[in-house]
């Protein structure tokens, strides 16, 4: 009902039952955006929860292993220099999605390779941060040499876009997210054991290397598919798991996984409503809105929990 054109209850009902202008607005424009917001918010929240739980770091997020930077590098190569080297056809045919997937997948494969070589979770975390920094540095160099028009296109992609997923693409987008969200449920026992420490988890029969591999794949795919379709979306994956812990007051992942998914979906949907500025013909960048809402939220969480974190 909320958007540049406000829709009343009667118009909402008529749009769902009759073939009029409201039907097009509701089913072709707003329904895909709402579904994208819900699915993306849930995916980022679970991805962030897996990263925070596995690395036992409250500030870990879905993009901490450089997946977003890799996706951005792929898009930068296409948008900034695609035309110059003859990729016009690819640019017209879902090129951004293709190159974003390739970039994110390349970084994910690299992190998976390092996960097998590096036994220490903290060292893997640092390696992921360095990979992300390297990819971001390459993008900065590309921007320096790129024409100004291409830079503008790339910056628009970095602002995020929840309208990029059409209803015809929802089956693939939603299908991948639902499958990997379900796979996250199969890791709850291992994640609960890891909260007790690596040594205790080993005594309980947890294969830490295998668990690390599964967590990285699930988290990387969830973050990667959202970034590929919608661009980078900040803070949702960082804030939602903390909100879930505050609300449930538990560290049991049987509860945290579904609650984090629910709160992530609600949080991103709320941010999208704010971004659309209901009643006005104005659309704010979703990444800016999530940052404006998410940053104070995360700071308040830190202040509220500073005593327990210090004691831990």
N, C-alpha and C positions, 0 to 999 in steps of 0.2 A: 504493500500500500504506500510505502514511502519512497520518494524519489523526486526528480525535478517536477513531475506532475503528481500531485497528491490524489490518491484514489480512495473514494468512500467505500463503505461496506456494500452498498447497493451496486456500485460500479464494479466492485470486486466480484460479487456474485454473478452479475450479468456478463462480465468478462470471462468467467469460467464456464458459463452455460450457453452464451450466444457468440456469434461471429461478428464482433465489432472491434473498434480501435483499442479498447481495453484488453481484449483477448491477445492482441499482438504484443502490447506492452508487457502484459503479465507472463505469457508463455514463451515469447521469443526473446525478450530483453531481461526481465527481472528473475524469472525462474532459473535460468542457467547461472546468473550471477549469485543468487542465493545458494544454490547447490555448490557452486565453486567455493564460496566463502566457507560453508559448513565443512566440506571435505578438506579444503586446504588448512583450515584452522585445526581440525582434528589431526591431520597428518603432521603438521608442524609441532603440535603439542606432544604427540607421542614420540616423535623424533627427538625433541628436546628432553623429554623424560628419560628416554633410553640413554642419551649422552650423559645427563646429570647423574643417573644412577650408576652407570657403568664406571665412569671416571670419578664418581663420588666428589663432584665439583658442582656447587650450586650455581655457578655462573656459566656452565657449559650450555651450549645451545645446538640446534639442529645444523648450523652452518660452521661449527667449530673445526671440523676436519677439512675445510676448504672446498666443500661441495658447491656452495654458492659462487665462490670465486672461480672455480672451474667452469661452471655454467656461464658466468659473466665473460670469461675469456673466450669461450666458444662464440657467444653472441657478438662480442667485440670484433673478432676476426671477420665475421660475416658483415655486420653493419658498418664497420669503419672502413673495410677494404674489399668487401664483396664485389661491389660494382667495378672497382679498378681491375680486378683480375678475372672478370667474366662470369660472376655468379648471379647475374640478374635473374635468371630463371629460378634459381634456388630461393632467392629472396622473395619471389612472388608466390612460391609454393611451400608455405610453412617452413621457410628456411630458418627463421629464428628458433622455432621449436626444435628442428633437427640439430642445429649447431649447439643449442643449449644442452640437449640430451647428450651429444657427443662430448662436450666439455665436462659436464658433470660426471658422466660415466668414466671418462679418462682419469679424473682425479679420484673417483671412488675405487677404481682398479688399482691405482697407485697406493692408496691408503690400505687396501686389502693386502697388497704385496708387503707393505711395511709392517702390517699387523702380524704377518707370519714371521718376519725377521726380528721384530722388536718384542721382547717378552714383557716389558714394563709398560703398564697403562699410561703412566705419567709421561714417559718418553714418547709414546705414540701420540699423546695429546699435543705435546710440543711440536712433533714432526708435522702433525696436521695443521697447526697454526702457521708453521713456516711455509708449508705448501700453499696455503691460502694467501699468505703475504707475497710469495713469489708470483702467483697468478695475478694478484692485484697489481703488482709492480709492472708486469708485462702489459696489462691493460692500460696502465698510466702511460707507458712508453708509446703504445699504439695510439692513444688519444692525442699525444703530443704531435704526431706526424699526420694525423687524420684531418680531412677537411671539416670545416665547422658544421656543415649540414649533417654529416654522418655522426659527429659527436652529439648533436642534438637528438638524433634518433636513438642513440645508445643511452643517453641520459633519461629519455622518456621510458625506455625499457626498465632501467634501474628503479624507477618510481613505482613499479608494480602495476598490474592491471587485472582485476578480477572479472573483466568482461571478455577476456581473450578466449575463454573456453565456450564454444558453441554447443548447443544441445546435441548436435550430431556427434560431437567429440566426447560427450560426457560419459559414454559407456567405457571408453578406454581410460580416460582420466580417473573416473570414479572406481573402475574395476581394479586398477593397479593399487590405488590407495586402500580400498577395502581389503584386498588380498594381503597386503603387507601390514595393515593394522591387525588383521587376524593372526598373522605370523608373530606379531609382537606379544600376543597373549601366550604363545608357547614358550616364551622366555621368562615368564614371571617368576617361576621357581628359582631359576638361576640368578635373576636379579635380586630376589629376596635374600638368597644365600650370600651374594657378593656384598650386601650391606653389612655383613658380619665380619668382613675382611677376607683377603685372598686365601689365607691359610685355613680359616674355618670353612670357606667354600670348598677348598680342595678336600678337606676331611669329610665333607658332606657329599663328595662324589661329583662336584661340578668341574667340567673340563673348561678351564678359563680361556684357553686359546680358541676353542670351538665357540664358546659363548661370545668372545670378542668378535670373531668373524661374523656371526649371525647378527649381533647388535649393530655392527658397522654397516652391513648390507641393508638391513631393514631401515635404519635411520637414514642412511645415504640415499636409498631409493625414494623414501617418503619426502625428504627435503629436496631431492633432485627433481622429482616429477612436478612438485609445486613450483619450484623455481623455473623449470623449463616452460611451463604453461603460463604462469602468472608473473614471473620475475621475482626478484628477492623481496621477501616480506619479513620485516624485522620484528623482534620482541615477542611475537605470539608464542613461539616455541620456547622462549626463555621464561616468560611470565606464567603461562598456563599451568605447568607442572607445580610451580610454587603455590599458586592459588589452590590447586588440588590438595596439596599437603596441608595448607592452612585450613581448608574447609573440612577435610576428612580427619585431620590430626593422626595420620597413620603413615607408615612407610611400606605397607603391604601393597605390592604391585597388582594383585588381583583387584584391588579397589582403585589404585592410582591410575592404571591404564585407561579404564573407561571414563573415570571422572576427568582426567586430563583431556581426553578427546572431546568430552562434552563442553568443558570450559573453553578449550581452544576454539571450538566451533562457534560458541556464543560470543567470545571476545572478538574474533575476526568479523563476524556478522555485525556486531555492534559498531566496530570501526568502519565497516563498509557503509552502514547507514549514515554515520557522521560524515564520511567522505562524500556522499552524494548530496549533502546539504539539502534536506527535504524542503520542497517548495520553491527552490531557486534553481535556475538553469546554470548550475555550477558543479564541477566534479573535482574534488581534491585528490592528489596522489595518495593511494592507499598506504604506501610505505611511509609517507610523511605522517599520516594520521596514526598508524600503529606505533610509530616512534613517539609522537606527541602524547599518546595515551599510555604507551607501554613503559616509557622511561620513568615517569613519576611513579607508576605502579611498582616497578622493580625496586626503585629507591625506597618506597614505603615498606616493601617486603623486607629489604635489607635492614632498615631501621627497626622494624618490628621484631626481627629475629636476631638482632646483633648479639644479645646476651647468650642465647642458646648456641650460636655459631662460635662465640668466643669460648664458651665452656667445652664445646666439642673439640 
